[in-house]
Amino acid sequence: MLISHIAREGTLHVTLNQHLDITNRAAAALQIEALVYAHQPAEVTLELPAGETTPATLSAVARARRMCQSIGVPLTLTGSGASLADRNAGPASPRRLEYGARQDH
């Protein structure tokens, strides 16, 4: 089982039971998405497993974050891998560039 969950008092608590690899990251992301749509929570917490966070785990977290953001549900990461995932998540909303021009000069 890739994930487990508890829905309580408007919060969906999802736990990744293991770090993901390329073969199971899409399945985990789809399971999270299905849970969010089924429970329609006010917020989601996603607990990451201990140890070094894999790129596939970060990919699934990013997908879940985008999905939650698109429907206006806040997503909070918990667990020992949460700080790395937050650092790799990037800005919440990218700035639009005019005509592709660089704006860092």
MOPAC internal coordinates of N, CA, C and O (Angstrom, degrees):
PM7 1SCF
backbone

  N    0.0000 0     0.00 0     0.00 0    0    0    0
  C    1.4388 1     0.00 0     0.00 0    1    0    0
  C    1.5329 1   108.46 1     0.00 0    2    1    0
  O    1.2310 1   120.90 1   -56.38 1    3    2    1
  N    1.3316 1   115.89 1   123.62 1    3    2    1
  C    1.4671 1   120.89 1  -176.84 1    5    3    2
  C    1.5196 1   113.07 1   -75.21 1    6    5    3
  O    1.2310 1   121.00 1   138.13 1    7    6    5
  N    1.3387 1   115.69 1   -41.87 1    7    6    5
  C    1.4527 1   119.20 1  -176.42 1    9    7    6
  C    1.5241 1   109.69 1  -133.94 1   10    9    7
  O    1.2310 1   121.58 1   -20.04 1   11   10    9
  N    1.3309 1   114.57 1   159.96 1   11   10    9
  C    1.4537 1   121.64 1   170.11 1   13   11   10
  C    1.5208 1   106.19 1  -132.64 1   14   13   11
  O    1.2310 1   120.51 1   -17.96 1   15   14   13
  N    1.3169 1   116.63 1   162.04 1   15   14   13
  C    1.4604 1   118.72 1  -176.83 1   17   15   14
  C    1.5211 1   111.64 1  -152.12 1   18   17   15
  O    1.2310 1   121.74 1   -20.48 1   19   18   17
  N    1.3173 1   114.28 1   159.52 1   19   18   17
  C    1.4629 1   123.70 1   173.01 1   21   19   18
  C    1.5208 1   106.00 1  -141.82 1   22   21   19
  O    1.2310 1   120.11 1   -49.50 1   23   22   21
  N    1.3210 1   117.40 1   130.50 1   23   22   21
  C    1.4615 1   121.88 1   174.54 1   25   23   22
  C    1.5249 1   106.83 1  -108.35 1   26   25   23
  O    1.2310 1   121.27 1   -59.72 1   27   26   25
  N    1.3343 1   115.18 1   120.28 1   27   26   25
  C    1.4582 1   119.37 1  -176.29 1   29   27   26
  C    1.5214 1   109.90 1  -148.18 1   30   29   27
  O    1.2310 1   120.29 1   -51.71 1   31   30   29
  N    1.3202 1   117.04 1   128.29 1   31   30   29
  C    1.4673 1   123.99 1   173.27 1   33   31   30
  C    1.5312 1   112.63 1    52.25 1   34   33   31
  O    1.2310 1   120.39 1  -135.21 1   35   34   33
  N    1.3130 1   116.86 1    44.79 1   35   34   33
  C    1.4575 1   121.09 1   176.35 1   37   35   34
  C    1.5143 1   115.39 1    81.83 1   38   37   35
  O    1.2310 1   120.46 1  -178.87 1   39   38   37
  N    1.3232 1   116.72 1     1.13 1   39   38   37
  C    1.4662 1   120.63 1   179.50 1   41   39   38
  C    1.5188 1   109.58 1  -116.87 1   42   41   39
  O    1.2310 1   121.17 1   -48.03 1   43   42   41
  N    1.3158 1   115.37 1   131.97 1   43   42   41
  C    1.4538 1   121.30 1   174.29 1   45   43   42
  C    1.5229 1   107.41 1   -98.96 1   46   45   43
  O    1.2310 1   120.64 1   -64.17 1   47   46   45
  N    1.3280 1   116.38 1   115.83 1   47   46   45
  C    1.4666 1   122.36 1   178.09 1   49   47   46
  C    1.5260 1   107.47 1   -99.86 1   50   49   47
  O    1.2310 1   120.71 1   -65.15 1   51   50   49
  N    1.3293 1   116.25 1   114.85 1   51   50   49
  C    1.4645 1   122.14 1  -179.88 1   53   51   50
  C    1.5201 1   108.07 1  -113.39 1   54   53   51
  O    1.2310 1   120.54 1   -45.81 1   55   54   53
  N    1.3223 1   116.58 1   134.19 1   55   54   53
  C    1.4620 1   122.17 1   178.52 1   57   55   54
  C    1.5197 1   109.18 1  -118.87 1   58   57   55
  O    1.2310 1   120.83 1   -54.86 1   59   58   57
  N    1.3292 1   116.02 1   125.14 1   59   58   57
  C    1.4679 1   120.13 1   169.86 1   61   59   58
  C    1.5158 1   106.15 1   -79.28 1   62   61   59
  O    1.2310 1   119.90 1   -61.86 1   63   62   61
  N    1.3070 1   117.79 1   118.14 1   63   62   61
  C    1.4589 1   121.43 1  -175.69 1   65   63   62
  C    1.5235 1   113.12 1   -78.43 1   66   65   63
  O    1.2310 1   120.20 1   165.94 1   67   66   65
  N    1.3156 1   117.23 1   -14.06 1   67   66   65
  C    1.4669 1   121.80 1   179.02 1   69   67   66
  C    1.5185 1   108.14 1  -157.08 1   70   69   67
  O    1.2310 1   120.88 1   -19.43 1   71   70   69
  N    1.3087 1   115.92 1   160.57 1   71   70   69
  C    1.4570 1   118.82 1   173.26 1   73   71   70
  C    1.5240 1   108.31 1   -69.77 1   74   73   71
  O    1.2310 1   121.40 1   -32.41 1   75   74   73
  N    1.3032 1   114.92 1   147.59 1   75   74   73
  C    1.4516 1   120.63 1  -175.24 1   77   75   74
  C    1.5206 1   111.18 1   -92.68 1   78   77   75
  O    1.2310 1   121.62 1   -22.52 1   79   78   77
  N    1.3197 1   114.51 1   157.48 1   79   78   77
  C    1.4554 1   120.56 1   171.18 1   81   79   78
  C    1.5224 1   107.27 1  -125.77 1   82   81   79
  O    1.2310 1   120.50 1     1.14 1   83   82   81
  N    1.2931 1   116.65 1  -178.86 1   83   82   81
  C    1.4595 1   121.61 1  -174.15 1   85   83   82
  C    1.5329 1   112.08 1   -61.33 1   86   85   83
  O    1.2310 1   120.09 1   153.03 1   87   86   85
  N    1.3176 1   117.42 1   -26.97 1   87   86   85
  C    1.4691 1   120.15 1  -177.07 1   89   87   86
  C    1.5226 1   113.88 1   -79.51 1   90   89   87
  O    1.2310 1   119.86 1   160.52 1   91   90   89
  N    1.3410 1   117.87 1   -19.48 1   91   90   89
  C    1.4600 1   118.39 1  -176.30 1   93   91   90
  C    1.5315 1   114.77 1  -125.60 1   94   93   91
  O    1.2310 1   119.68 1  -176.98 1   95   94   93
  N    1.3154 1   118.22 1     3.02 1   95   94   93
  C    1.4696 1   119.19 1  -176.87 1   97   95   94
  C    1.5247 1   111.96 1   -67.90 1   98   97   95
  O    1.2310 1   119.47 1   139.59 1   99   98   97
  N    1.3297 1   118.62 1   -40.41 1   99   98   97
  C    1.4627 1   121.12 1   180.00 1  101   99   98
  C    1.5219 1   110.75 1   -65.81 1  102  101   99
  O    1.2310 1   120.50 1   140.36 1  103  102  101
  N    1.3217 1   116.66 1   -39.64 1  103  102  101
  C    1.4694 1   120.29 1   178.87 1  105  103  102
  C    1.5271 1   110.61 1   -62.86 1  106  105  103
  O    1.2310 1   120.12 1   137.45 1  107  106  105
  N    1.3208 1   117.38 1   -42.55 1  107  106  105
  C    1.4647 1   120.55 1   179.29 1  109  107  106
  C    1.5258 1   110.62 1   -65.13 1  110  109  107
  O    1.2310 1   120.12 1   136.53 1  111  110  109
  N    1.3120 1   117.37 1   -43.47 1  111  110  109
  C    1.4633 1   121.10 1   179.58 1  113  111  110
  C    1.5299 1   110.98 1   -62.44 1  114  113  111
  O    1.2310 1   120.36 1   138.65 1  115  114  113
  N    1.3310 1   116.91 1   -41.35 1  115  114  113
  C    1.4646 1   120.82 1   178.16 1  117  115  114
  C    1.5263 1   111.57 1   -66.61 1  118  117  115
  O    1.2310 1   120.13 1   142.78 1  119  118  117
  N    1.3224 1   117.36 1   -37.22 1  119  118  117
  C    1.4628 1   120.52 1   177.40 1  121  119  118
  C    1.5250 1   110.72 1   -64.30 1  122  121  119
  O    1.2310 1   120.51 1   137.56 1  123  122  121
  N    1.3227 1   116.63 1   -42.44 1  123  122  121
  C    1.4640 1   120.53 1   178.26 1  125  123  122
  C    1.5269 1   109.86 1   -62.96 1  126  125  123
  O    1.2310 1   120.67 1   134.36 1  127  126  125
  N    1.3217 1   116.32 1   -45.64 1  127  126  125
  C    1.4599 1   120.84 1   179.72 1  129  127  126
  C    1.5348 1   110.86 1   -59.99 1  130  129  127
  O    1.2310 1   119.88 1   135.62 1  131  130  129
  N    1.3172 1   117.83 1   -44.38 1  131  130  129
  C    1.4642 1   121.90 1   179.38 1  133  131  130
  C    1.5263 1   111.07 1   -62.30 1  134  133  131
  O    1.2310 1   120.43 1   139.74 1  135  134  133
  N    1.3223 1   116.78 1   -40.26 1  135  134  133
  C    1.4720 1   120.36 1   178.66 1  137  135  134
  C    1.5199 1   111.64 1   -64.53 1  138  137  135
  O    1.2310 1   120.73 1   137.82 1  139  138  137
  N    1.3268 1   116.21 1   -42.18 1  139  138  137
  C    1.4667 1   120.11 1   179.86 1  141  139  138
  C    1.5264 1   110.20 1   -63.10 1  142  141  139
  O    1.2310 1   120.20 1   134.99 1  143  142  141
  N    1.3167 1   117.22 1   -45.01 1  143  142  141
  C    1.4597 1   119.82 1  -179.98 1  145  143  142
  C    1.5344 1   111.95 1   -69.18 1  146  145  143
  O    1.2310 1   120.06 1   146.49 1  147  146  145
  N    1.3276 1   117.49 1   -33.51 1  147  146  145
  C    1.4633 1   120.47 1  -179.63 1  149  147  146
  C    1.5314 1   112.31 1   -72.16 1  150  149  147
  O    1.2310 1   120.48 1   138.59 1  151  150  149
  N    1.3323 1   116.69 1   -41.41 1  151  150  149
  C    1.4679 1   120.92 1  -175.13 1  153  151  150
  C    1.5290 1   113.21 1   -92.35 1  154  153  151
  O    1.2310 1   120.08 1   158.94 1  155  154  153
  N    1.3165 1   117.44 1   -21.06 1  155  154  153
  C    1.4675 1   122.86 1  -177.65 1  157  155  154
  C    1.5356 1   111.81 1    44.97 1  158  157  155
  O    1.2310 1   120.31 1  -120.46 1  159  158  157
  N    1.3315 1   117.02 1    59.54 1  159  158  157
  C    1.4665 1   120.43 1  -176.56 1  161  159  158
  C    1.5276 1   112.06 1   -76.49 1  162  161  159
  O    1.2310 1   121.37 1   -16.50 1  163  162  161
  N    1.3234 1   114.98 1   163.50 1  163  162  161
  C    1.4660 1   120.87 1   173.88 1  165  163  162
  C    1.5263 1   109.76 1   -78.81 1  166  165  163
  O    1.2310 1   120.44 1   153.13 1  167  166  165
  N    1.3282 1   116.77 1   -26.87 1  167  166  165
  C    1.4691 1   121.71 1   177.25 1  169  167  166
  C    1.5201 1   109.78 1  -153.67 1  170  169  167
  O    1.2310 1   121.49 1   -19.63 1  171  170  169
  N    1.3341 1   114.76 1   160.37 1  171  170  169
  C    1.4594 1   122.05 1  -179.97 1  173  171  170
  C    1.5196 1   108.24 1  -127.77 1  174  173  171
  O    1.2310 1   120.56 1   -45.74 1  175  174  173
  N    1.3329 1   116.53 1   134.26 1  175  174  173
  C    1.4603 1   120.40 1   169.18 1  177  175  174
  C    1.5257 1   106.97 1  -114.30 1  178  177  175
  O    1.2310 1   121.08 1   -44.28 1  179  178  177
  N    1.3117 1   115.55 1   135.72 1  179  178  177
  C    1.4552 1   122.19 1  -178.51 1  181  179  178
  C    1.5231 1   107.70 1  -121.11 1  182  181  179
  O    1.2310 1   121.05 1   -66.67 1  183  182  181
  N    1.3230 1   115.60 1   113.33 1  183  182  181
  C    1.4680 1   120.87 1  -179.47 1  185  183  182
  C    1.5170 1   109.90 1   -94.51 1  186  185  183
  O    1.2310 1   121.35 1   -55.38 1  187  186  185
  N    1.3325 1   115.02 1   124.62 1  187  186  185
  C    1.4634 1   121.31 1  -179.97 1  189  187  186
  C    1.5190 1   109.85 1   -93.08 1  190  189  187
  O    1.2310 1   119.92 1   -30.87 1  191  190  189
  N    1.3261 1   117.76 1   149.13 1  191  190  189
  C    1.4575 1   120.70 1   179.67 1  193  191  190
  C    1.5297 1   111.53 1   -71.57 1  194  193  191
  O    1.2310 1   121.45 1   -18.86 1  195  194  193
  N    1.3271 1   114.84 1   161.14 1  195  194  193
  C    1.4615 1   120.93 1   178.15 1  197  195  194
  C    1.5282 1   109.59 1   -68.78 1  198  197  195
  O    1.2310 1   121.31 1   -21.29 1  199  198  197
  N    1.3123 1   115.09 1   158.71 1  199  198  197
  C    1.4582 1   120.38 1   178.18 1  201  199  198
  C    1.5112 1   111.58 1   100.88 1  202  201  199
  O    1.2310 1   121.64 1     0.73 1  203  202  201
  N    1.3150 1   114.46 1  -179.27 1  203  202  201
  C    1.4594 1   120.59 1  -178.33 1  205  203  202
  C    1.5254 1   110.52 1   -69.04 1  206  205  203
  O    1.2310 1   121.04 1   -51.38 1  207  206  205
  N    1.3120 1   115.62 1   128.62 1  207  206  205
  C    1.4606 1   121.58 1  -178.57 1  209  207  206
  C    1.5257 1   109.86 1   -74.86 1  210  209  207
  O    1.2310 1   120.53 1   -50.76 1  211  210  209
  N    1.3075 1   116.60 1   129.24 1  211  210  209
  C    1.4645 1   121.01 1  -178.30 1  213  211  210
  C    1.5290 1   110.52 1   -83.52 1  214  213  211
  O    1.2310 1   120.23 1   -22.50 1  215  214  213
  N    1.3261 1   117.16 1   157.50 1  215  214  213
  C    1.4740 1   119.97 1   175.94 1  217  215  214
  C    1.5292 1   112.65 1   -58.08 1  218  217  215
  O    1.2310 1   119.92 1   143.30 1  219  218  217
  N    1.3177 1   117.76 1   -36.70 1  219  218  217
  C    1.4663 1   120.57 1   178.95 1  221  219  218
  C    1.5282 1   110.85 1   -66.43 1  222  221  219
  O    1.2310 1   120.17 1   142.92 1  223  222  221
  N    1.3282 1   117.28 1   -37.08 1  223  222  221
  C    1.4671 1   120.59 1   176.10 1  225  223  222
  C    1.5217 1   109.57 1   -64.36 1  226  225  223
  O    1.2310 1   120.28 1   135.03 1  227  226  225
  N    1.3333 1   117.07 1   -44.97 1  227  226  225
  C    1.4684 1   120.48 1   178.01 1  229  227  226
  C    1.5251 1   111.19 1   -60.93 1  230  229  227
  O    1.2310 1   120.04 1   142.70 1  231  230  229
  N    1.3170 1   117.52 1   -37.30 1  231  230  229
  C    1.4534 1   121.90 1   178.70 1  233  231  230
  C    1.5300 1   110.85 1   -63.73 1  234  233  231
  O    1.2310 1   120.35 1   135.09 1  235  234  233
  N    1.3257 1   116.94 1   -44.91 1  235  234  233
  C    1.4639 1   120.78 1   179.11 1  237  235  234
  C    1.5267 1   110.91 1   -65.84 1  238  237  235
  O    1.2310 1   120.39 1   141.65 1  239  238  237
  N    1.3332 1   116.87 1   -38.35 1  239  238  237
  C    1.4695 1   121.10 1   177.39 1  241  239  238
  C    1.5325 1   109.80 1   -63.69 1  242  241  239
  O    1.2310 1   120.48 1   136.17 1  243  242  241
  N    1.3168 1   116.69 1   -43.83 1  243  242  241
  C    1.4644 1   120.32 1   179.51 1  245  243  242
  C    1.5269 1   110.68 1   -62.47 1  246  245  243
  O    1.2310 1   120.54 1   139.28 1  247  246  245
  N    1.3007 1   116.56 1   -40.72 1  247  246  245
  C    1.4664 1   120.56 1   179.30 1  249  247  246
  C    1.5275 1   110.45 1   -65.06 1  250  249  247
  O    1.2310 1   120.27 1   136.52 1  251  250  249
  N    1.3238 1   117.10 1   -43.48 1  251  250  249
  C    1.4613 1   120.84 1   178.39 1  253  251  250
  C    1.5289 1   110.72 1   -64.58 1  254  253  251
  O    1.2310 1   120.57 1   140.47 1  255  254  253
  N    1.3300 1   116.51 1   -39.53 1  255  254  253
  C    1.4650 1   120.85 1   179.02 1  257  255  254
  C    1.5322 1   110.72 1   -63.26 1  258  257  255
  O    1.2310 1   120.30 1   134.97 1  259  258  257
  N    1.3254 1   117.03 1   -45.03 1  259  258  257
  C    1.4678 1   120.46 1   178.77 1  261  259  258
  C    1.5213 1   111.40 1   -62.68 1  262  261  259
  O    1.2310 1   120.50 1   137.50 1  263  262  261
  N    1.3228 1   116.66 1   -42.50 1  263  262  261
  C    1.4538 1   120.87 1   179.75 1  265  263  262
  C    1.5293 1   110.34 1   -63.34 1  266  265  263
  O    1.2310 1   120.07 1   133.02 1  267  266  265
  N    1.3218 1   117.48 1   -46.98 1  267  266  265
  C    1.4643 1   120.68 1   179.30 1  269  267  266
  C    1.5240 1   110.75 1   -63.28 1  270  269  267
  O    1.2310 1   120.40 1   138.49 1  271  270  269
  N    1.3080 1   116.85 1   -41.51 1  271  270  269
  C    1.4606 1   121.04 1   178.85 1  273  271  270
  C    1.5292 1   110.71 1   -61.88 1  274  273  271
  O    1.2310 1   120.21 1   141.39 1  275  274  273
  N    1.3126 1   117.21 1   -38.61 1  275  274  273
  C    1.4610 1   120.67 1  -177.21 1  277  275  274
  C    1.5259 1   112.56 1   -67.95 1  278  277  275
  O    1.2310 1   119.89 1   155.03 1  279  278  277
  N    1.3269 1   117.82 1   -24.97 1  279  278  277
  C    1.4642 1   120.42 1   179.19 1  281  279  278
  C    1.5227 1   112.48 1  -106.91 1  282  281  279
  O    1.2310 1   120.71 1  -174.01 1  283  282  281
  N    1.3397 1   116.25 1     5.99 1  283  282  281
  C    1.4636 1   120.80 1   174.64 1  285  283  282
  C    1.5144 1   115.25 1    77.21 1  286  285  283
  O    1.2310 1   120.06 1  -153.06 1  287  286  285
  N    1.3226 1   117.48 1    26.94 1  287  286  285
  C    1.4627 1   121.71 1   178.52 1  289  287  286
  C    1.5281 1   108.35 1  -108.16 1  290  289  287
  O    1.2310 1   119.91 1   -59.05 1  291  290  289
  N    1.3527 1   117.78 1   120.95 1  291  290  289
  C    1.4601 1   119.19 1   179.38 1  293  291  290
  C    1.5324 1   111.80 1   -66.52 1  294  293  291
  O    1.2310 1   120.96 1   -39.34 1  295  294  293
  N    1.3201 1   115.77 1   140.66 1  295  294  293
  C    1.4591 1   122.78 1   177.83 1  297  295  294
  C    1.5142 1   108.19 1  -118.55 1  298  297  295
  O    1.2310 1   120.49 1   -52.06 1  299  298  297
  N    1.3258 1   116.68 1   127.94 1  299  298  297
  C    1.4520 1   122.41 1   178.02 1  301  299  298
  C    1.5177 1   108.84 1  -118.57 1  302  301  299
  O    1.2310 1   120.54 1   -46.43 1  303  302  301
  N    1.3300 1   116.57 1   133.57 1  303  302  301
  C    1.4581 1   121.51 1   177.37 1  305  303  302
  C    1.5171 1   109.55 1   -95.23 1  306  305  303
  O    1.2310 1   120.75 1   -40.90 1  307  306  305
  N    1.3333 1   116.17 1   139.10 1  307  306  305
  C    1.4506 1   122.06 1   175.33 1  309  307  306
  C    1.5174 1   108.84 1  -131.94 1  310  309  307
  O    1.2310 1   120.51 1    -8.77 1  311  310  309
  N    1.3036 1   116.63 1   171.23 1  311  310  309
  C    1.4566 1   121.74 1   179.40 1  313  311  310
  C    1.5192 1   111.15 1    97.80 1  314  313  311
  O    1.2310 1   121.14 1    -6.10 1  315  314  313
  N    1.3183 1   115.43 1   173.90 1  315  314  313
  C    1.4625 1   119.89 1  -174.48 1  317  315  314
  C    1.5197 1   113.38 1   -69.35 1  318  317  315
  O    1.2310 1   119.25 1   154.50 1  319  318  317
  N    1.3164 1   119.04 1   -25.50 1  319  318  317
  C    1.4589 1   121.47 1   179.68 1  321  319  318
  C    1.5164 1   113.53 1   -87.79 1  322  321  319
  O    1.2310 1   119.92 1   179.05 1  323  322  321
  N    1.3268 1   117.76 1    -0.95 1  323  322  321
  C    1.4613 1   121.11 1  -174.03 1  325  323  322
  C    1.5229 1   113.17 1   -66.28 1  326  325  323
  O    1.2310 1   119.49 1   142.35 1  327  326  325
  N    1.3198 1   118.58 1   -37.65 1  327  326  325
  C    1.4645 1   119.34 1  -177.44 1  329  327  326
  C    1.5268 1   111.08 1   -66.01 1  330  329  327
  O    1.2310 1   119.63 1   140.29 1  331  330  329
  N    1.3274 1   118.32 1   -39.71 1  331  330  329
  C    1.4638 1   121.14 1   177.63 1  333  331  330
  C    1.5215 1   110.27 1   -65.85 1  334  333  331
  O    1.2310 1   120.27 1   137.34 1  335  334  333
  N    1.3159 1   117.09 1   -42.66 1  335  334  333
  C    1.4661 1   120.30 1  -179.69 1  337  335  334
  C    1.5219 1   110.38 1   -64.43 1  338  337  335
  O    1.2310 1   119.68 1   141.05 1  339  338  337
  N    1.3269 1   118.21 1   -38.95 1  339  338  337
  C    1.4659 1   121.06 1   177.84 1  341  339  338
  C    1.5209 1   111.15 1   -64.99 1  342  341  339
  O    1.2310 1   120.07 1   140.40 1  343  342  341
  N    1.3353 1   117.46 1   -39.60 1  343  342  341
  C    1.4635 1   120.58 1   179.14 1  345  343  342
  C    1.5165 1   111.39 1   -64.86 1  346  345  343
  O    1.2310 1   119.97 1   145.43 1  347  346  345
  N    1.3251 1   117.66 1   -34.57 1  347  346  345
  C    1.4568 1   121.83 1  -177.65 1  349  347  346
  C    1.5159 1   113.68 1   -88.56 1  350  349  347
  O    1.2310 1   119.84 1   176.43 1  351  350  349
  N    1.3175 1   117.90 1    -3.57 1  351  350  349
  C    1.4657 1   120.90 1  -175.75 1  353  351  350
  C    1.5178 1   112.34 1   -73.21 1  354  353  351
  O    1.2310 1   119.89 1   152.72 1  355  354  353
  N    1.3181 1   117.81 1   -27.28 1  355  354  353
  C    1.4516 1   120.48 1  -179.62 1  357  355  354
  C    1.5133 1   111.45 1    82.12 1  358  357  355
  O    1.2310 1   120.23 1     4.25 1  359  358  357
  N    1.3213 1   117.17 1  -175.75 1  359  358  357
  C    1.4540 1   120.57 1  -178.03 1  361  359  358
  C    1.5264 1   111.41 1   -68.39 1  362  361  359
  O    1.2310 1   121.09 1   -29.61 1  363  362  361
  N    1.3257 1   115.52 1   150.39 1  363  362  361
  C    1.4659 1   120.50 1  -178.30 1  365  363  362
  C    1.5256 1   111.58 1   -65.35 1  366  365  363
  O    1.2310 1   120.33 1   140.08 1  367  366  365
  N    1.3113 1   116.98 1   -39.92 1  367  366  365
  C    1.4607 1   119.39 1   178.38 1  369  367  366
  C    1.5229 1   109.09 1  -140.20 1  370  369  367
  O    1.2310 1   120.22 1   -66.91 1  371  370  369
  N    1.3223 1   117.19 1   113.09 1  371  370  369
  C    1.4611 1   120.29 1  -177.23 1  373  371  370
  C    1.5221 1   111.53 1   -66.00 1  374  373  371
  O    1.2310 1   121.10 1   -32.67 1  375  374  373
  N    1.3303 1   115.50 1   147.33 1  375  374  373
  C    1.4647 1   120.28 1   176.97 1  377  375  374
  C    1.5160 1   109.27 1   -78.38 1  378  377  375
  O    1.2310 1   121.17 1   -35.09 1  379  378  377
  N    1.3113 1   115.36 1   144.91 1  379  378  377
  C    1.4549 1   120.61 1   177.61 1  381  379  378
  C    1.5281 1   108.74 1   -82.99 1  382  381  379
  O    1.2310 1   120.77 1   -48.39 1  383  382  381
  N    1.3026 1   116.13 1   131.61 1  383  382  381
  C    1.4549 1   120.89 1   178.57 1  385  383  382
  C    1.5200 1   109.31 1   -95.11 1  386  385  383
  O    1.2310 1   120.67 1   -44.73 1  387  386  385
  N    1.3147 1   116.32 1   135.27 1  387  386  385
  C    1.4663 1   120.72 1   178.07 1  389  387  386
  C    1.5200 1   109.47 1   -75.98 1  390  389  387
  O    1.2310 1   120.14 1   -62.14 1  391  390  389
  N    1.2979 1   117.33 1   117.86 1  391  390  389
  C    1.4686 1   124.15 1   175.72 1  393  391  390
  C    1.5227 1   113.18 1    55.02 1  394  393  391
  O    1.2310 1   120.27 1  -152.23 1  395  394  393
  N    1.3220 1   117.10 1    27.77 1  395  394  393
  C    1.4526 1   120.84 1   178.26 1  397  395  394
  C    1.5122 1   113.85 1    73.45 1  398  397  395
  O    1.2310 1   119.68 1  -169.35 1  399  398  397
  N    1.3153 1   118.22 1    10.65 1  399  398  397
  C    1.4704 1   121.19 1  -177.68 1  401  399  398
  C    1.5293 1   110.06 1   -73.82 1  402  401  399
  O    1.2310 1   121.75 1   -38.80 1  403  402  401
  N    1.3257 1   114.25 1   141.20 1  403  402  401
  C    1.4735 1   118.66 1   175.26 1  405  403  402
  C    1.5048 1   108.74 1   -71.37 1  406  405  403
  O    1.2310 1   120.93 1   -37.32 1  407  406  405
  N    1.3184 1   115.83 1   142.68 1  407  406  405
  C    1.4654 1   120.15 1  -179.48 1  409  407  406
  C    1.5229 1   111.39 1  -121.87 1  410  409  407
  O    1.2310 1   120.09 1  -153.93 1  411  410  409
  N    1.3088 1   117.43 1    26.07 1  411  410  409
  C    1.4687 1   119.96 1  -178.17 1  413  411  410
  C    1.5280 1   111.89 1  -107.75 1  414  413  411
  O    1.2310 1   119.67 1  -159.27 1  415  414  413
  N    1.3201 1   118.23 1    20.73 1  415  414  413
  C    1.4712 1   120.22 1   179.84 1  417  415  414
  C    1.4947 1   111.41 1  -111.98 1  418  417  415
  O    1.2310 1   120.10 1   180.00 1  419  418  417

